[in-house]
């Protein structure tokens, strides 16, 4: 019926690239940021 693809939330290259681009966007909008606090899980 549907062809679904499992994407690991930690090791998939697209996930890693998205996280990296998010960091660049933050630095672009707030260049003098001292710290970024993000939630993480186990």
PyMOL Python script that loads the backbone (N, CA, C, O; Angstrom):
from pymol import cmd

cmd.read_pdbstr("""\
ATOM      1  N   UNK A   1       0.828  -1.180   0.000  1.00  0.00           N
ATOM      2  CA  UNK A   1       0.000   0.000   0.000  1.00  0.00           C
ATOM      3  C   UNK A   1       0.879   1.254   0.000  1.00  0.00           C
ATOM      4  O   UNK A   1       0.902   1.997  -0.981  1.00  0.00           O
ATOM      5  N   UNK A   2       1.595   1.484   1.089  1.00  0.00           N
ATOM      6  CA  UNK A   2       2.511   2.616   1.165  1.00  0.00           C
ATOM      7  C   UNK A   2       3.930   2.091   1.250  1.00  0.00           C
ATOM      8  O   UNK A   2       4.183   1.079   1.904  1.00  0.00           O
ATOM      9  N   UNK A   3       4.840   2.760   0.606  1.00  0.00           N
ATOM     10  CA  UNK A   3       6.250   2.417   0.745  1.00  0.00           C
ATOM     11  C   UNK A   3       6.874   3.433   1.687  1.00  0.00           C
ATOM     12  O   UNK A   3       7.096   4.587   1.323  1.00  0.00           O
ATOM     13  N   UNK A   4       7.149   2.988   2.891  1.00  0.00           N
ATOM     14  CA  UNK A   4       7.704   3.872   3.910  1.00  0.00           C
ATOM     15  C   UNK A   4       9.189   3.608   4.065  1.00  0.00           C
ATOM     16  O   UNK A   4       9.649   2.485   3.858  1.00  0.00           O
ATOM     17  N   UNK A   5       9.929   4.618   4.422  1.00  0.00           N
ATOM     18  CA  UNK A   5      11.359   4.481   4.646  1.00  0.00           C
ATOM     19  C   UNK A   5      11.671   4.905   6.066  1.00  0.00           C
ATOM     20  O   UNK A   5      11.263   5.979   6.509  1.00  0.00           O
ATOM     21  N   UNK A   6      12.397   4.055   6.777  1.00  0.00           N
ATOM     22  CA  UNK A   6      12.828   4.382   8.135  1.00  0.00           C
ATOM     23  C   UNK A   6      14.038   5.299   8.050  1.00  0.00           C
ATOM     24  O   UNK A   6      15.010   4.988   7.362  1.00  0.00           O
ATOM     25  N   UNK A   7      13.982   6.427   8.747  1.00  0.00           N
ATOM     26  CA  UNK A   7      15.104   7.358   8.817  1.00  0.00           C
ATOM     27  C   UNK A   7      15.527   7.451  10.270  1.00  0.00           C
ATOM     28  O   UNK A   7      14.773   7.931  11.117  1.00  0.00           O
ATOM     29  N   UNK A   8      16.738   6.990  10.554  1.00  0.00           N
ATOM     30  CA  UNK A   8      17.271   7.058  11.905  1.00  0.00           C
ATOM     31  C   UNK A   8      17.437   8.525  12.286  1.00  0.00           C
ATOM     32  O   UNK A   8      18.003   9.302  11.517  1.00  0.00           O
ATOM     33  N   UNK A   9      16.962   8.904  13.440  1.00  0.00           N
ATOM     34  CA  UNK A   9      17.010  10.292  13.877  1.00  0.00           C
ATOM     35  C   UNK A   9      18.383  10.776  14.295  1.00  0.00           C
ATOM     36  O   UNK A   9      18.529  11.931  14.695  1.00  0.00           O
ATOM     37  N   UNK A  10      19.394   9.924  14.212  1.00  0.00           N
ATOM     38  CA  UNK A  10      20.722  10.319  14.673  1.00  0.00           C
ATOM     39  C   UNK A  10      21.800  10.139  13.620  1.00  0.00           C
ATOM     40  O   UNK A  10      22.720  10.954  13.548  1.00  0.00           O
ATOM     41  N   UNK A  11      21.720   9.099  12.800  1.00  0.00           N
ATOM     42  CA  UNK A  11      22.814   8.766  11.894  1.00  0.00           C
ATOM     43  C   UNK A  11      22.554   9.075  10.421  1.00  0.00           C
ATOM     44  O   UNK A  11      23.465   8.932   9.605  1.00  0.00           O
ATOM     45  N   UNK A  12      21.379   9.481  10.067  1.00  0.00           N
ATOM     46  CA  UNK A  12      21.074   9.708   8.655  1.00  0.00           C
ATOM     47  C   UNK A  12      21.729  11.008   8.184  1.00  0.00           C
ATOM     48  O   UNK A  12      21.626  12.023   8.872  1.00  0.00           O
ATOM     49  N   UNK A  13      22.398  11.001   7.030  1.00  0.00           N
ATOM     50  CA  UNK A  13      23.094  12.199   6.539  1.00  0.00           C
ATOM     51  C   UNK A  13      22.193  13.427   6.398  1.00  0.00           C
ATOM     52  O   UNK A  13      22.636  14.546   6.655  1.00  0.00           O
ATOM     53  N   UNK A  14      20.937  13.231   5.996  1.00  0.00           N
ATOM     54  CA  UNK A  14      20.035  14.383   5.857  1.00  0.00           C
ATOM     55  C   UNK A  14      19.704  15.004   7.212  1.00  0.00           C
ATOM     56  O   UNK A  14      19.553  16.221   7.312  1.00  0.00           O
ATOM     57  N   UNK A  15      19.589  14.181   8.251  1.00  0.00           N
ATOM     58  CA  UNK A  15      19.329  14.696   9.597  1.00  0.00           C
ATOM     59  C   UNK A  15      20.533  15.498  10.074  1.00  0.00           C
ATOM     60  O   UNK A  15      20.378  16.592  10.616  1.00  0.00           O
ATOM     61  N   UNK A  16      21.725  14.960   9.874  1.00  0.00           N
ATOM     62  CA  UNK A  16      22.943  15.662  10.286  1.00  0.00           C
ATOM     63  C   UNK A  16      23.103  16.979   9.532  1.00  0.00           C
ATOM     64  O   UNK A  16      23.487  17.987  10.124  1.00  0.00           O
ATOM     65  N   UNK A  17      22.814  16.979   8.243  1.00  0.00           N
ATOM     66  CA  UNK A  17      22.923  18.202   7.452  1.00  0.00           C
ATOM     67  C   UNK A  17      21.913  19.243   7.920  1.00  0.00           C
ATOM     68  O   UNK A  17      22.229  20.431   7.981  1.00  0.00           O
ATOM     69  N   UNK A  18      20.705  18.807   8.249  1.00  0.00           N
ATOM     70  CA  UNK A  18      19.687  19.739   8.738  1.00  0.00           C
ATOM     71  C   UNK A  18      20.073  20.360  10.060  1.00  0.00           C
ATOM     72  O   UNK A  18      19.846  21.549  10.282  1.00  0.00           O
ATOM     73  N   UNK A  19      20.656  19.562  10.943  1.00  0.00           N
ATOM     74  CA  UNK A  19      21.098  20.099  12.229  1.00  0.00           C
ATOM     75  C   UNK A  19      22.216  21.111  12.024  1.00  0.00           C
ATOM     76  O   UNK A  19      22.256  22.141  12.698  1.00  0.00           O
ATOM     77  N   UNK A  20      23.112  20.825  11.105  1.00  0.00           N
ATOM     78  CA  UNK A  20      24.203  21.758  10.819  1.00  0.00           C
ATOM     79  C   UNK A  20      23.697  23.057  10.224  1.00  0.00           C
ATOM     80  O   UNK A  20      24.180  24.132  10.580  1.00  0.00           O
ATOM     81  N   UNK A  21      22.727  22.973   9.319  1.00  0.00           N
ATOM     82  CA  UNK A  21      22.206  24.197   8.714  1.00  0.00           C
ATOM     83  C   UNK A  21      21.426  25.024   9.734  1.00  0.00           C
ATOM     84  O   UNK A  21      21.397  26.252   9.642  1.00  0.00           O
ATOM     85  N   UNK A  22      20.803  24.371  10.693  1.00  0.00           N
ATOM     86  CA  UNK A  22      20.103  25.104  11.752  1.00  0.00           C
ATOM     87  C   UNK A  22      21.096  25.934  12.563  1.00  0.00           C
ATOM     88  O   UNK A  22      20.826  27.089  12.891  1.00  0.00           O
ATOM     89  N   UNK A  23      22.240  25.342  12.882  1.00  0.00           N
ATOM     90  CA  UNK A  23      23.276  26.080  13.605  1.00  0.00           C
ATOM     91  C   UNK A  23      23.772  27.276  12.814  1.00  0.00           C
ATOM     92  O   UNK A  23      23.996  28.345  13.382  1.00  0.00           O
ATOM     93  N   UNK A  24      23.945  27.112  11.513  1.00  0.00           N
ATOM     94  CA  UNK A  24      24.388  28.222  10.668  1.00  0.00           C
ATOM     95  C   UNK A  24      23.336  29.324  10.601  1.00  0.00           C
ATOM     96  O   UNK A  24      23.676  30.507  10.580  1.00  0.00           O
ATOM     97  N   UNK A  25      22.067  28.946  10.568  1.00  0.00           N
ATOM     98  CA  UNK A  25      20.995  29.945  10.545  1.00  0.00           C
ATOM     99  C   UNK A  25      20.969  30.755  11.835  1.00  0.00           C
ATOM    100  O   UNK A  25      20.762  31.968  11.801  1.00  0.00           O
ATOM    101  N   UNK A  26      21.175  30.098  12.964  1.00  0.00           N
ATOM    102  CA  UNK A  26      21.219  30.812  14.246  1.00  0.00           C
ATOM    103  C   UNK A  26      22.370  31.807  14.237  1.00  0.00           C
ATOM    104  O   UNK A  26      22.193  32.964  14.618  1.00  0.00           O
ATOM    105  N   UNK A  27      23.542  31.369  13.806  1.00  0.00           N
ATOM    106  CA  UNK A  27      24.699  32.267  13.772  1.00  0.00           C
ATOM    107  C   UNK A  27      24.510  33.400  12.774  1.00  0.00           C
ATOM    108  O   UNK A  27      25.030  34.497  12.980  1.00  0.00           O
ATOM    109  N   UNK A  28      23.777  33.152  11.698  1.00  0.00           N
ATOM    110  CA  UNK A  28      23.507  34.196  10.716  1.00  0.00           C
ATOM    111  C   UNK A  28      22.586  35.265  11.295  1.00  0.00           C
ATOM    112  O   UNK A  28      22.768  36.454  11.032  1.00  0.00           O
ATOM    113  N   UNK A  29      21.597  34.844  12.084  1.00  0.00           N
ATOM    114  CA  UNK A  29      20.629  35.784  12.640  1.00  0.00           C
ATOM    115  C   UNK A  29      21.117  36.448  13.920  1.00  0.00           C
ATOM    116  O   UNK A  29      20.735  37.581  14.215  1.00  0.00           O
ATOM    117  N   UNK A  30      21.959  35.753  14.682  1.00  0.00           N
ATOM    118  CA  UNK A  30      22.470  36.286  15.951  1.00  0.00           C
ATOM    119  C   UNK A  30      23.986  36.036  15.979  1.00  0.00           C
ATOM    120  O   UNK A  30      24.446  35.115  16.654  1.00  0.00           O
ATOM    121  N   UNK A  31      24.761  36.849  15.250  1.00  0.00           N
ATOM    122  CA  UNK A  31      26.192  36.570  15.107  1.00  0.00           C
ATOM    123  C   UNK A  31      26.992  36.657  16.404  1.00  0.00           C
ATOM    124  O   UNK A  31      28.057  36.049  16.503  1.00  0.00           O
ATOM    125  N   UNK A  32      26.510  37.388  17.388  1.00  0.00           N
ATOM    126  CA  UNK A  32      27.274  37.532  18.635  1.00  0.00           C
ATOM    127  C   UNK A  32      26.734  36.635  19.753  1.00  0.00           C
ATOM    128  O   UNK A  32      26.873  36.962  20.932  1.00  0.00           O
ATOM    129  N   UNK A  33      26.125  35.512  19.389  1.00  0.00           N
ATOM    130  CA  UNK A  33      25.569  34.589  20.379  1.00  0.00           C
ATOM    131  C   UNK A  33      26.699  33.988  21.221  1.00  0.00           C
ATOM    132  O   UNK A  33      27.748  33.616  20.696  1.00  0.00           O
ATOM    133  N   UNK A  34      26.467  33.902  22.522  1.00  0.00           N
ATOM    134  CA  UNK A  34      27.465  33.333  23.431  1.00  0.00           C
ATOM    135  C   UNK A  34      27.238  31.848  23.674  1.00  0.00           C
ATOM    136  O   UNK A  34      28.196  31.100  23.866  1.00  0.00           O
ATOM    137  N   UNK A  35      25.979  31.414  23.669  1.00  0.00           N
ATOM    138  CA  UNK A  35      25.677  30.014  23.950  1.00  0.00           C
ATOM    139  C   UNK A  35      24.348  29.645  23.307  1.00  0.00           C
ATOM    140  O   UNK A  35      23.463  30.483  23.135  1.00  0.00           O
ATOM    141  N   UNK A  36      24.234  28.380  22.960  1.00  0.00           N
ATOM    142  CA  UNK A  36      22.984  27.826  22.450  1.00  0.00           C
ATOM    143  C   UNK A  36      22.672  26.605  23.306  1.00  0.00           C
ATOM    144  O   UNK A  36      23.492  25.693  23.414  1.00  0.00           O
ATOM    145  N   UNK A  37      21.500  26.584  23.907  1.00  0.00           N
ATOM    146  CA  UNK A  37      21.091  25.471  24.762  1.00  0.00           C
ATOM    147  C   UNK A  37      20.017  24.685  24.022  1.00  0.00           C
ATOM    148  O   UNK A  37      18.996  25.242  23.620  1.00  0.00           O
ATOM    149  N   UNK A  38      20.251  23.394  23.847  1.00  0.00           N
ATOM    150  CA  UNK A  38      19.297  22.546  23.136  1.00  0.00           C
ATOM    151  C   UNK A  38      18.989  21.306  23.961  1.00  0.00           C
ATOM    152  O   UNK A  38      19.867  20.799  24.659  1.00  0.00           O
ATOM    153  N   UNK A  39      17.765  20.812  23.893  1.00  0.00           N
ATOM    154  CA  UNK A  39      17.437  19.578  24.604  1.00  0.00           C
ATOM    155  C   UNK A  39      17.997  18.372  23.854  1.00  0.00           C
ATOM    156  O   UNK A  39      18.045  18.361  22.624  1.00  0.00           O
ATOM    157  N   UNK A  40      18.410  17.383  24.590  1.00  0.00           N
ATOM    158  CA  UNK A  40      18.877  16.132  23.985  1.00  0.00           C
ATOM    159  C   UNK A  40      18.250  14.960  24.720  1.00  0.00           C
ATOM    160  O   UNK A  40      17.802  15.097  25.858  1.00  0.00           O
ATOM    161  N   UNK A  41      18.221  13.850  24.087  1.00  0.00           N
ATOM    162  CA  UNK A  41      17.668  12.653  24.708  1.00  0.00           C
ATOM    163  C   UNK A  41      18.656  11.514  24.636  1.00  0.00           C
ATOM    164  O   UNK A  41      19.716  11.618  24.019  1.00  0.00           O
ATOM    165  N   UNK A  42      18.290  10.434  25.275  1.00  0.00           N
ATOM    166  CA  UNK A  42      19.173   9.265  25.283  1.00  0.00           C
ATOM    167  C   UNK A  42      18.818   8.354  24.138  1.00  0.00           C
ATOM    168  O   UNK A  42      19.443   7.309  23.963  1.00  0.00           O
TER     169      UNK A  42
END
""", "prot")
cmd.dss("prot")
cmd.show_as("cartoon", "prot")
cmd.util.cbc("prot")
cmd.orient("prot")
